Amino acid sequence: MDSSIPLMAQSTNLVMMIRPAAFRMNEQTAINNAYQQQDGPSDDVEGSAQDEFDGVVEALRSAGVTVAVYDADAESDTPDALFPNNWVSFHGDGRVGLYPMFAPNRRKERRESLLHSLVADHGVVLESLVDFTEFEEHGVFLEGTGSLILDRVGKVAYAAIGPRTDHQAAAHFCEAFDYDLLAFTAMQTTGDTEAPIYHTNVMLAIGSDWAVVCADIIPDPEERMHVLDTLEGGGRSVVLISAEQVNGFAGNVLEVRNNAGEPLIAMSSAAFHAFTAEQREALEQHARLVHAPIPTIERLGGGSVRCMIAEVFLPTHVS
């Protein structure tokens, strides 16, 4: 199948983002997302989130990335709809993955109409859906590329196993999409409480020739070395971050490309400033850093820029 995006690519110039509606702190996800913070009354939380969202879109578009923006369904109770990477993933062979979600109100974010709009607006080819959502009936969850960090070139799926990332479900993904599973446990600490981290993508990011990881929160030394050895074995330069930097969303970053093929690393301004100058310099050896401030989204949503972006690797129609 012809495509303007190589099947073996780690990043793409086309991304999908969902403009928020009814944004607030989602009480259903706060159960196991330690990065959400209860906030006091605000005059316009939704307006602030929309302004921040628009700022990220503008930063990406100004850098030359093609951003497909669609509106969240204002009639649905989907406060986290601006994080589409948890319910959908797009693949170079034309397949689309749909994922089982932990929070019942997040399951309404899955809208096939958005996929049809993407096909119509951007000329991409959607061959088939691979639907994992039946796992929800068994209390089993796998939240897309929040749960799975995909080395799309090396065909390795990294997964920090926890309440939203089930080992069996991750194995099913790997069987369906021909990935090797690298499963491990990473811990997040909140006050005196330690628990498995809620999403892999807050502590691990993989680009074409770089990776960012917090190895310190992988308690098992064998698992820690396996993760580091596999990342480095793929020829990537690895930037190690601390647990404190994870709290600043330094792990929640994503490689994209602009329309000239230049690699970029998208992140929030909080993440940008959480990196040390030396770490930023190391990343800039591989890609240009693009950032925008999203304090309301990070504080109440508990996610950052990477969570807001669904990379579209679908092939395109060739005339």
KOLBA-402571 format. One record per residue: x, y, z negated of N, C-alpha, C, O in turn; residue in three letters. Coordinates in steps of 0.05 Angstrom, whole numbers, plus 5000, padded with zeros to 4 digits. Layout:
BEGIN
XYZXYZXYZXYZAla...
END
This chain:
BEGIN
501749765000500050005000501850255000503650274983Met501250435018502850685019501950864996499750854987Asp503851024987503351204964505351424964507651384972Ser504451664956506351884953507851864927509752014922Ser507051674909508551624884509651344885508151154888Ile512251314882513451044882512150874860511550964839Pro511850614866510650434847512450414822511350384800Leu515050434825516850424802517850704795520050774802Met516050854783516751124774516051164745514051054736Ala517651324731517151364703515451604698514251634677Gln515351784717513752034714512452114740513252024761Ser510452284738508852364761508252664760508452784739Thr507552774783506853054785503953114782503053344782Asn502252904780499352934777498552834749499052604742Leu497253004734496252924707493453014704492453204717Val491952874687489152934680489053034652490252924634Met487553254648487153364621484153434618482853514637Met483153414593480353454587480053704569481053694546Ile478753914579478354154563476454104540474254004545Arg477154164515475554074492472854224490472554454498Pro470954084479468354194470467654064444468253824440Ala466354204426465654104400468054014384467953824369Ala470354154388472754084374472554144344471554344336Phe473653954329473853984300475653764289476553594305Arg476153754264477553524253475653294253473453304240Met476353074266474652844268474952674243477052554238Asn472852664228472952524202473252224207474252084189Glu472552114230472751834235475551744241476351514236Gln477251924251480051854256481851934233484051824231Thr480952114216482652204194483251974174485052004157Ala481751754176482151534158484951424159486151354139Ile486151424184488851304186490651484204492651384214Asn489951734207491751924221492752124200491352314193Asn495152074191496252244169497052524179497652694163Ala496852574205497652834216495353024218495753264223Tyr492952934213490653114212490653244184491153114164Gln489953494184489753644159487053774157486053904175Gln485853744133483353874128483854174127485654264113Gln482254334141482654614142480254754129478154644127Asp480755004121478555164110476855264133477355214156Gly474755414126472955524146474455694166476255844159Pro473655674191474855834212472655974228470555854232Ser473156214237471156354253470656204279468356194288Asp472756094292472355984319474455764324476355814340Asp474155544311476055324315475955234344478055184357Val473555194355473355104383474555294402475955214421Glu474055554398475255754416478255754414479655784435Gly479355724390482255714387483455474402485455494416Ser482055234399483054994412482855024443484654934457Ala480755154453480555194481482755384492483855334513Gln483355594477485455774485488155634485489755674503Asp488655464465491155314464491355114487493455094500Glu489154984492489054794515489654944541491354844557Phe488455164545488855324570491855404572492955424594Asp493055464549495855534549497655314558499655354572Gly497055064550498554834559498254794589500154744603Val495754814598495254784627496854994643498054924663Val496755234634498155454648501255404648502555444668Glu502355304625505155254624505955034644508055054657Ala504254824646504854604665504554704694506354644710Leu502454844699502054934727504155134735505055134758Arg504955304717507155494723509755354729511455454744Ser510155114717512554964723512254794748514154654756Ala509954794761509554654786508154384784508254234803Gly507054324761505654064757502754094767501454304762Val501753894780498853894789497253794765497453564757Thr495453964755493853884732490853874740489754084748Val489653644738486853614742485353654716485653484698Ala483853874714482553934689479553884691478253974711Val478453734672475553684671474553754643476053754624Tyr472053824642470853914616469853674600468753484612Asp470253684575469053484557466053514558464953734564Ala464653304552461653314551460753454526461053344504Asp459753694529459053864506456753744490456353814467Ala455153564503452853454489453553214472451953124455Glu455953104475456852874460458452954436459753164436Ser458452794415460052844391462852724396463452504386Asp464452864412467152764419469152984413470253104431Thr469753024387471653244380474453194390476053384392Pro475152944396477852874405478052824435479952704445Asp476052924450476052874479478452984494479052904516Ala479853184482482153294494484553114493486753184503Leu484252874482486452674481485752434499485352214488Phe485652464525484752244543486652014545485851794554Pro489152044538491051824542490351584524491451374528Asn488551624505487851394487485751214500485550984491Asn484251304520482251134531482751044560481450874571Trp484851164573485251104601488251104607489751264596Val489050924625491750944637491550884667489850724675Ser493251014682493250984711495850854721497950914710Phe495650684741497950524749498350534779496450574794His500850494787501650534815500450344835500550394859Gly499350114825498049924843495049984847493649824859Asp494150214836491350284840489450194818487050244819Gly490550064797488949974775488850184753490650334749Arg486650174738486150354716485450194691483650024692Val486850244669486250104644484350264627484550504625Gly482350124615480450244596480850104569481049864569Leu480850264548481950154522479850164499478150344499Tyr480149974481478449974457479350174436481750194429Pro477450334426478050564409477150504380475050384376Met478750594361478150554333475650704324473950584311Phe475450954330473151124321470751094339471051134363Ala468451024329466051004346465451254362464651234385Pro465851494351465251724366467251784388466751944406Asn469551654388471451684409470851504433471751564456Arg469251294429468651114451466951254473466851164496Arg465551464465463951614484465651784502464651904522Lys468251804496470051954514470451814541471151944561Glu470051554541470551394566468251454586465951374582Arg468951604607466951684627468051614654469951744664Arg466751414667467651344694467251564714468551574734Glu465351744708464851974726467352144729467852264750Ser469052164708471552314709473452174729474852314744Leu473451914729475151764748474351814777476051854794Leu471751814781470751874808471352154817471952204840His471252344798471952624804474852644812475652784830Ser476552494798479452494803479952394831481552504846Leu478652174838478952064865478052264886479452304906Val475752394882474652584902476452834904476852934926Ala477452924881478853184881481753164890482853354900Asp482952924886485852904890486652684909489052634913His484652554922485352364943486852114933488251994949Gly486552044907487851804897486151564902483651584907Val487351334902486051074907485650924881487650854867Val483150864874482550704851481650434861479450404871Leu483350234857482749964867480949814848479049684858Glu481449824822479849674803480349764775482249904769Ser478349704758478549764729479349504714478249294720Leu481249534696481949314678480849394650481949574637Val478749264641477249354618477849184594477248944593Asp479149314574479849174549477949244527478349164504Phe475749384533474049504512472549294496471449354475Thr472349044506470848834492472148784465470848674447Glu474748844462476048804436474648964414474848884390Phe473349174420471949334400469849164384469449204361Glu468648974398466648804386467848624364466348524347Glu470448594364471848424345473448594325475048484310His473048864325474549034307477449044314479149074296Gly478149024340480949024349481249254368479549304385Val483549404365483849654380486549674393488549554384Phe486649814415489049874430488650134444487250144465Leu489750354434488950624444490850724465492250924461Glu490850584488492150674512495050734508496550584495Gly495950964520498751034518499351194492501451324490Thr497451194474498051274446499251024432501151054417Gly498050794437499050544425501450434440503250324427Ser501450454466503450334483505250544496504250714511Leu507850534491509750704505510850534528512250334523Ile510350614553510950444576513550534589513850764598Leu515450344590517650374608516750264635516850014639Asp515750434652514450344677516450234697515750084715Arg519050304694521150204712522149934702522249744717Val522849924676523749674664521649474657522149244651Gly519049564659516649404653516749294624516349054620Lys517349474606517249404577515149584564515149824569Val513349474548511349624533512149614503512149404491Ala512749844492513449874464510949924448509350094456Tyr510549774426508149804410508649784381509649584371Ala508150004366508249994337505549884326503550024328Ala505649644316503149504309501949634284503349684264Ile499349684285497949814263494949794267494049654285Gly493449954252490549934254489350004281487149914288Pro490750164297489750234323491350094346490850144370Arg493249934339494949794359495149504351496949424335Thr493449344362493349054355495248894372495548944396Asp496648714360498748554374497448384396498548384418His495248254390493948084410493048254434493348174457Gln491748484428490748654450493148754467492948774491Ala495348824453497648924468498748694486499548754509Ala498748454476499648224493497848184517498748114538Ala495248234513493348204536493948424557493948364581His494548664548495348874567497848784583497848804607Phe499748684568502348604582501848384602503148384623Cys500148194595499547984614498148094639498848014661Glu496248274635494748384657496548554676496248554700Ala498348714664499848904679502848824683504448984693Phe503448584675506148474679508348634665510348714678Asp507948674639509948804622510948604602509548414595Tyr513348644592514348504568513648674544514048914544Asp512648544523511848684499514148694479515348494473Leu514748934470516648974448515049094425514549334423Leu514248914407512548994384514249024359516248884355Ala513549224343515049274318513149414299510849484306Phe514049464274512549614255514049864248516449864243Thr512550094248513650344239511850464218509350434220Ala512950584198511350674175511250974173513151114179Met508851074166508551364160508051394131506651234118Gln509151614119508851664091507251914086507852124098Thr505151894070503452124063503352134032502051954020Thr504652334021504752343991506152093981508452043987Gly504751933964505951693953505051443969505751223961Asp503651483991502551264006504151214031504751394046Thr504850954036506150874061504450684076503350494064Glu504150724102502350554118503450544147504950724154Ala502650344162503550334190502650594205500550694201Pro504450684222503950934237501450904255501050684265Ile499951114259497451084272497751054303496150914315Tyr499751184315500251154343503251144348504851294336His504050974366506850954374507951214385510251274382Thr506251364399507251594414507751844397508452054407Asn507551814370508552034354511452004345512652184334Val512451754350515251704341517051594364519451544359Met515951564388517551464410516551574436514151584442Leu518451674453517851764480520051664499522351654491Ala519251604523521151494543520951644569518751674580Ile523251744578523451874604525051704623525651474617Gly525651814647527051664667529851584657530651354662Ser531251764645533951704635534551814607536851864600Asp532451844591532651934564530451794547528451694558Trp530851794521528751704503529051864477531251944469Ala526751904463526752024437525451824418523251714424Val526751764396525651564378526451624349528651734344Val524651564330525251584302525751294292523851154285Cys528251214293528850934284528650904254528250684244Ala528851124239528951104210526350994199526350884177Asp524051024213521550934202520850654211518550554206Ile522750514224522450234230523950084208526350054209Ile522549974188523849874164525449614168527549564155Pro524549444187525949194191528449244208528249334231Asp530849174198533249234213533549094239534649204258Pro532448854241532548714267530748844287531548874311Glu528348914279526549054297527749324306527549404329Glu528949464287530149724293532349694314532349844333Arg534049504311536249464330535149374357536249444378Met533049204356531849114381530849344397531249364422His529449534384528349774398530649934409530550014433Val532649994392534850164402536450024424537250154443Leu536949774421538549634441537049624468538249654489Asp534449584467532849574491532749844505532949864529Thr532350054489532350324500535050394514535150484536Leu537150334500539850394510540550204533542050284552Glu539549964532540049774553538849844580539749754601Gly536750014578535550114603537050354615536150474634Gly539450414604541050624614540250904606541051104618Gly538650914585537651184576539451294554540551144537Arg539651564553540851704531538751724509536551824514Ser539351634485537351634464537851854444540051884433Val535852024439535952234420534452134395532052084396Val535952114373534752014348533552254332534952454328Leu531052224323529852434307529152324280529052084276Ile528752504261528152434233525052414229523552494246Ser524352294206521552284199520352564196518052614203Ala521952754186520953034184520453144212518553294215Glu522153084231521653174259519253044271517853164288Gln518752794264516252664273513852824263511952864278Val513952914238511753074228511453334243509253464242Asn513553424256513453664272512753604301512953784319Gly512053354307511153264334513453254354512953264378Phe515953234345518153204363518152944379519352924400Ala516752744368516552494383514352484403514252304419Gly512552684402510152684419510652854443509453064447Asn512552764460513252914484513052734508512952484505Val513052844532512452684556513952794580513953034585Leu515152614595516352694621514252704642512752514646Glu514152924657512552964681514353074703516653144697Val513353094727514953214748513353434762510853424762Arg514653634772513253844787513153754816514153544823Asn511853914832511453844860513953834877513953734899Asn516153944866518753934879520353684871522553634880Ala519153524853520453284843522253324819523653144811Gly522353574808524053634785522853514760520453554754Glu524453364744523453264719523153474697524853654695Pro520953464682520353644661519753484636518753254638Leu520153594612519153474588517153664575517853884566Ile514653574574512453734563512253684533512453454524Ala511853904518511653884489510354124478509954324492Met509654114453508554354440510854534431513154444429Ser510254784425512254964414513254864386515554904379Ser511454744371512254634345514354414349516354404335Ala513854234369515854024375518454144385520654054377Ala518254344402520654484413522454584390524854544390Phe521154704370522654824348523454614327525154654310His522054384327522854164309525454034317526953934300Ala526054034343528653934353530854124344530454364342Phe533154014338535454184334536454294360535754194381Thr538154494359539254614383540854404399540754394423Ala542254234385543854024398541953814411542653724433Glu539753754399537953564411536653684436536353544456Gln535853934434534654064458536754064481536054014504Arg539254134474541354134495541653854507542053834531Glu541553654491541753374501539453314520539953194541Ala537053384513534753334530534853494556534153404578Leu535853744554536053914577538153824598538153914620Glu539753634590541553504609540053334629541053264650Gln537553264621535953074638533553204650532553124671His532453414637529953534647529553804634530653874613Ala527953974648527254234637525154204616523254054620Arg525354344594523354334572521254544577521754774582Leu518754454575516354624579514654604554513954384547Val514054824542512554804517510555034514510855244527His508554994497506455194491505455144463505554914454Ala504655354449503655324421500855214420499055304434Pro500455014403497754894399497254834369496654614362Ile497655034352497454974323494754874313494654704296Pro492554974324489954884316489454594324488454434308Thr490254524348489854254358491554064342490653844334Ile494054134336495753954321494753924292494853704281Glu493954144280493154134252490553974248490453804230Arg488554024264485953894261485753634277484453444268Leu486953624300486753394317488753174310488352944315Gly491053254298493053064290494552944313495852734311Gly494453084337495952994360497153244374496353464367Gly498953194392500253414405500053394436498353254446Ser501953514450501753554479501653284493500153244512Val503353094485503352834499500652704498499752594518Arg499252734475496552614473494552734491492552614499Cys495052984499493153134516493453074546491853164562Met495452914553496052874581495752584589497052404577Ile494152524609493952264621495352274648494452414666Ala497652134651499152144676497751974697496951744691Glu497552084721496051944743498151834762499251974779Val498551564761500451434779499051294802500251154817Phe496351344805494951214827496051284854496951514858Leu496051094873496951164900495051364913492751394904Pro495951494934494351684948493651594976495251434987Thr491451684987490751625014492851755032493651985028His493651615052495551725072494151755098493051555109Val494051995109492552045134494151945158493251975181Ser
END
